[in-house]
């Protein structure tokens, strides 16, 4: 989504506003795949853009059960507006770590 505010992104992801400001300014790169997936869901970007964003942090989403679940959540956020809290409910139901 273009021109999303820090306040809205923080509300969507649960990530602190100051942390998001640091990410945006390039002062800090997320080192946690869970935060990166939450960012992708909050930004409501497609899977290819999400993979690119995650690759900038020198990480990737695997193809194990957790990775497949993350990819599905990213696609659902892009296509339906799924939220991080809704994604966490799905992850919990699958006995996977929440974001």
N, C-alpha and C positions, 0 to 999 in steps of 0.2 A: 504494500500500500504506500502511495506516495505522500510525502509531507505529514506523516504521523507525528504527533507531538510526544515528547518525553512522558508527559503526564498520562496520556492515553496508553502508551506502550507499557508504562509501569503498572497501570491498572490491569492491563491484559495479561501481563506476564508474572506479576508479583515480584519483579526485580526492582530494587531500590532506584529511585530517580538519579541519584548521584552516580551510581554504578553505570547506569545507561548513558549518562553524560560522558563519563570516562571512556566507555566503549565507543561512542560516537566520535569523540575527539581523538581516538587512537591512543589514549594514554594507558589503556589496559585492554588486553584481549582475554575474553572468557577462556578459562582453562577447564571448564566443566561441560561435558556434552549435554547434561541436563539443562543447563542455562541456555546453551545454544539452541537446543530444540524448543525450549520455551520461547526464545526470541523469534524463531521461525514461525511458531504458531501465532504469537502475538502480532507479528508483521503480516501474517496471512499471505505468505509468499508461496509460490509453487515449489514442487520438490527439487527441480533443477537449480533454482535460485538458492534454495535452502542448502543443497549440497555444496554449492559454490561458497556461500557464507561460512559454512562449517569448515570447508577446506582452507579458508583464510586463517583459521585458528590452528591449522595443521592437525585436524581431526577428521574423522569420517564416521558415518553411521554404518554399522555392520549389517550383516544379513542374517543374524541370529534372531531369536524371538523378540528381543528388545528392539533391535534395529528395525525389524519389519513393523513392529507396533509404532515406533517413532515415525517411520515413513508414512504409515497410514494416517496418523494424527496430523502430520504436516499437510497431507493431501486433503484431509477433512477440514482443516482450518482454512485452507485456500478456497475450497469449493463450497463450504457451508457456514464458515464463520465459527467453527468449533473453538471453544476457549480452553485455556490451560487447565482450569478447574474441571471442565468436562473431560479433557484428556486424562487428567489424573484419576478420575473415577474409572475410566476405561482401563488404565494401567493397573490400578488397584484390583479390579475384577480379574485381570490376567495374572495377578501375583507378580507384577513387575514393579521396579522402583518408580516412584512418582517424580515429577519434574520439580 
